[in-house]
Amino acid sequence: MEPTIYTNDIVLCEHVTKSIMRGDIVIACSTNDPTVNVCKRVLAIAGDIIHMGGREMMIPTGYIWLQGDNLYNSTDSRNYGPIPLGLVRGRVLAKVWPLSKFTLFDKNPNLKP
């Protein structure tokens, strides 16, 4: 998620989200290693269509499409496809440390798949 969130940053998450929306930053279990968490931005939700390499893919019900903010150095749904909502551990509300970089995260209403 660099440059938005770096490895040693501390974030505040909420774990009771009923609905994940486009633009949210989430913590999810890695699809490759369930003992590892990943931090990614939700690019698409169920019913959205993703265009990749000349083909289209509709995100199925119960799944989301995640991408890192560093598009050139991110392992994300472009590699492993949409992930089940059950892997989402929480939605990031704010970066709280380092204190000098305190940031509240709000949804980006202009984000389109």
VOMI-960242 format. One record per residue (C-alpha): residue in one letter; y negated, x, z; residue number from 1; chain. Coordinates in Angstrom, 2 decimals. Each point is the difference from the previous one (the first is absolute). Layout:
N
kolmi=a; py=Y; px=X; pz=Z; lose=NUM; drenvex=A
...
END
This chain:
113
kolmi=m; py=0.00; px=0.00; pz=0.00; lose=1; drenvex=A
kolmi=e; py=-2.26; px=3.01; pz=-0.21; lose=2; drenvex=A
kolmi=p; py=-2.97; px=0.07; pz=-0.17; lose=3; drenvex=A
kolmi=t; py=-0.20; px=-3.34; pz=1.88; lose=4; drenvex=A
kolmi=i; py=2.44; px=0.95; pz=2.77; lose=5; drenvex=A
kolmi=y; py=1.32; px=3.53; pz=0.65; lose=6; drenvex=A
kolmi=t; py=3.31; px=0.96; pz=1.63; lose=7; drenvex=A
kolmi=n; py=-1.44; px=0.76; pz=3.46; lose=8; drenvex=A
kolmi=d; py=-2.42; px=-2.95; pz=0.13; lose=9; drenvex=A
kolmi=i; py=0.71; px=-2.63; pz=2.63; lose=10; drenvex=A
kolmi=v; py=-0.18; px=-3.62; pz=-1.11; lose=11; drenvex=A
kolmi=l; py=-0.05; px=-3.35; pz=1.79; lose=12; drenvex=A
kolmi=c; py=2.57; px=-2.49; pz=-1.35; lose=13; drenvex=A
kolmi=e; py=0.76; px=-3.61; pz=0.67; lose=14; drenvex=A
kolmi=h; py=3.61; px=-1.08; pz=-0.19; lose=15; drenvex=A
kolmi=v; py=-0.28; px=-3.78; pz=-0.10; lose=16; drenvex=A
kolmi=t; py=-1.35; px=-0.48; pz=-3.51; lose=17; drenvex=A
kolmi=k; py=1.31; px=-3.17; pz=-1.55; lose=18; drenvex=A
kolmi=s; py=-1.31; px=0.74; pz=-3.48; lose=19; drenvex=A
kolmi=i; py=-0.58; px=3.31; pz=-1.70; lose=20; drenvex=A
kolmi=m; py=-2.76; px=-0.09; pz=-2.59; lose=21; drenvex=A
kolmi=r; py=-1.01; px=2.13; pz=-2.95; lose=22; drenvex=A
kolmi=g; py=-2.09; px=2.94; pz=1.25; lose=23; drenvex=A
kolmi=d; py=1.57; px=0.18; pz=3.47; lose=24; drenvex=A
kolmi=i; py=1.12; px=3.41; pz=1.22; lose=25; drenvex=A
kolmi=v; py=3.44; px=-0.26; pz=1.59; lose=26; drenvex=A
kolmi=i; py=2.52; px=2.12; pz=1.84; lose=27; drenvex=A
kolmi=a; py=3.51; px=-0.56; pz=-1.36; lose=28; drenvex=A
kolmi=c; py=3.44; px=1.53; pz=0.41; lose=29; drenvex=A
kolmi=s; py=0.76; px=2.45; pz=-2.77; lose=30; drenvex=A
kolmi=t; py=2.47; px=-1.28; pz=-2.57; lose=31; drenvex=A
kolmi=n; py=1.54; px=3.49; pz=-0.12; lose=32; drenvex=A
kolmi=d; py=0.28; px=0.66; pz=3.75; lose=33; drenvex=A
kolmi=p; py=-0.23; px=-2.88; pz=2.52; lose=34; drenvex=A
kolmi=t; py=-0.98; px=2.43; pz=2.78; lose=35; drenvex=A
kolmi=v; py=-3.25; px=0.83; pz=-1.85; lose=36; drenvex=A
kolmi=n; py=-3.07; px=-2.20; pz=-0.28; lose=37; drenvex=A
kolmi=v; py=-2.35; px=0.04; pz=-2.99; lose=38; drenvex=A
kolmi=c; py=-3.63; px=-1.09; pz=-0.20; lose=39; drenvex=A
kolmi=k; py=-0.95; px=-1.67; pz=-3.30; lose=40; drenvex=A
kolmi=r; py=-2.38; px=-2.58; pz=-1.44; lose=41; drenvex=A
kolmi=v; py=1.28; px=-3.38; pz=-1.21; lose=42; drenvex=A
kolmi=l; py=-0.78; px=-0.18; pz=-3.69; lose=43; drenvex=A
kolmi=a; py=1.91; px=-3.19; pz=-0.84; lose=44; drenvex=A
kolmi=i; py=1.68; px=-2.89; pz=1.79; lose=45; drenvex=A
kolmi=a; py=2.68; px=-2.53; pz=-0.99; lose=46; drenvex=A
kolmi=g; py=-0.79; px=-1.62; pz=-3.34; lose=47; drenvex=A
kolmi=d; py=-2.35; px=2.78; pz=-1.19; lose=48; drenvex=A
kolmi=i; py=0.80; px=1.82; pz=-3.21; lose=49; drenvex=A
kolmi=i; py=-0.06; px=3.81; pz=-0.09; lose=50; drenvex=A
kolmi=h; py=-0.48; px=1.85; pz=-3.30; lose=51; drenvex=A
kolmi=m; py=1.84; px=3.32; pz=-0.08; lose=52; drenvex=A
kolmi=g; py=0.69; px=2.20; pz=-2.97; lose=53; drenvex=A
kolmi=g; py=-0.30; px=-2.76; pz=-2.58; lose=54; drenvex=A
kolmi=r; py=2.12; px=-2.52; pz=1.90; lose=55; drenvex=A
kolmi=e; py=-0.76; px=-2.82; pz=2.42; lose=56; drenvex=A
kolmi=m; py=1.69; px=-0.75; pz=3.30; lose=57; drenvex=A
kolmi=m; py=-0.52; px=-3.07; pz=2.16; lose=58; drenvex=A
kolmi=i; py=0.13; px=0.64; pz=3.74; lose=59; drenvex=A
kolmi=p; py=2.76; px=-2.24; pz=1.43; lose=60; drenvex=A
kolmi=t; py=-0.43; px=-2.29; pz=2.99; lose=61; drenvex=A
kolmi=g; py=0.33; px=1.92; pz=3.27; lose=62; drenvex=A
kolmi=y; py=-1.07; px=3.34; pz=-1.54; lose=63; drenvex=A
kolmi=i; py=-3.21; px=2.03; pz=-0.38; lose=64; drenvex=A
kolmi=w; py=-1.11; px=2.91; pz=-2.19; lose=65; drenvex=A
kolmi=l; py=-1.32; px=3.05; pz=1.87; lose=66; drenvex=A
kolmi=q; py=-2.03; px=2.90; pz=-1.34; lose=67; drenvex=A
kolmi=g; py=-1.67; px=2.96; pz=1.63; lose=68; drenvex=A
kolmi=d; py=-3.72; px=0.60; pz=-0.50; lose=69; drenvex=A
kolmi=n; py=0.76; px=3.46; pz=-1.43; lose=70; drenvex=A
kolmi=l; py=1.53; px=-1.23; pz=-3.25; lose=71; drenvex=A
kolmi=y; py=0.89; px=3.48; pz=-1.24; lose=72; drenvex=A
kolmi=n; py=1.88; px=1.03; pz=3.15; lose=73; drenvex=A
kolmi=s; py=1.65; px=-3.07; pz=1.50; lose=74; drenvex=A
kolmi=t; py=3.58; px=-1.18; pz=0.19; lose=75; drenvex=A
kolmi=d; py=-0.31; px=-3.77; pz=-0.05; lose=76; drenvex=A
kolmi=s; py=1.13; px=-3.16; pz=-1.79; lose=77; drenvex=A
kolmi=r; py=-0.51; px=1.74; pz=-3.33; lose=78; drenvex=A
kolmi=n; py=3.07; px=2.05; pz=1.03; lose=79; drenvex=A
kolmi=y; py=2.09; px=-2.50; pz=1.97; lose=80; drenvex=A
kolmi=g; py=-1.25; px=-3.43; pz=-1.11; lose=81; drenvex=A
kolmi=p; py=-1.14; px=-2.90; pz=2.16; lose=82; drenvex=A
kolmi=i; py=1.03; px=0.07; pz=3.67; lose=83; drenvex=A
kolmi=p; py=1.18; px=-2.88; pz=2.19; lose=84; drenvex=A
kolmi=l; py=-2.56; px=-1.36; pz=2.45; lose=85; drenvex=A
kolmi=g; py=2.60; px=0.65; pz=2.71; lose=86; drenvex=A
kolmi=l; py=-0.72; px=3.74; pz=-0.27; lose=87; drenvex=A
kolmi=v; py=-3.67; px=-0.49; pz=0.94; lose=88; drenvex=A
kolmi=r; py=-0.58; px=1.10; pz=3.60; lose=89; drenvex=A
kolmi=g; py=-3.69; px=-0.86; pz=0.25; lose=90; drenvex=A
kolmi=r; py=-3.42; px=-0.27; pz=-1.63; lose=91; drenvex=A
kolmi=v; py=-2.48; px=2.82; pz=0.62; lose=92; drenvex=A
kolmi=l; py=-3.22; px=-1.31; pz=1.53; lose=93; drenvex=A
kolmi=a; py=-1.92; px=3.23; pz=0.61; lose=94; drenvex=A
kolmi=k; py=0.10; px=3.77; pz=-0.02; lose=95; drenvex=A
kolmi=v; py=-0.87; px=0.93; pz=3.61; lose=96; drenvex=A
kolmi=w; py=0.51; px=3.78; pz=0.04; lose=97; drenvex=A
kolmi=p; py=-1.65; px=2.31; pz=-0.68; lose=98; drenvex=A
kolmi=l; py=-2.78; px=-1.97; pz=1.61; lose=99; drenvex=A
kolmi=s; py=-2.57; px=1.42; pz=-2.43; lose=100; drenvex=A
kolmi=k; py=1.92; px=-1.72; pz=-2.83; lose=101; drenvex=A
kolmi=f; py=0.40; px=-3.40; pz=1.73; lose=102; drenvex=A
kolmi=t; py=0.46; px=-2.63; pz=-2.73; lose=103; drenvex=A
kolmi=l; py=0.69; px=-3.73; pz=0.05; lose=104; drenvex=A
kolmi=f; py=2.16; px=-1.06; pz=-2.92; lose=105; drenvex=A
kolmi=d; py=-0.85; px=-3.23; pz=-1.70; lose=106; drenvex=A
kolmi=k; py=1.73; px=-1.56; pz=-2.94; lose=107; drenvex=A
kolmi=n; py=-1.37; px=0.84; pz=-3.42; lose=108; drenvex=A
kolmi=p; py=-0.47; px=-3.43; pz=-1.63; lose=109; drenvex=A
kolmi=n; py=-0.46; px=1.62; pz=-3.43; lose=110; drenvex=A
kolmi=l; py=3.38; px=1.75; pz=-0.02; lose=111; drenvex=A
kolmi=k; py=2.13; px=-1.26; pz=-2.88; lose=112; drenvex=A
kolmi=p; py=3.61; px=0.93; pz=-0.85; lose=113; drenvex=A
END
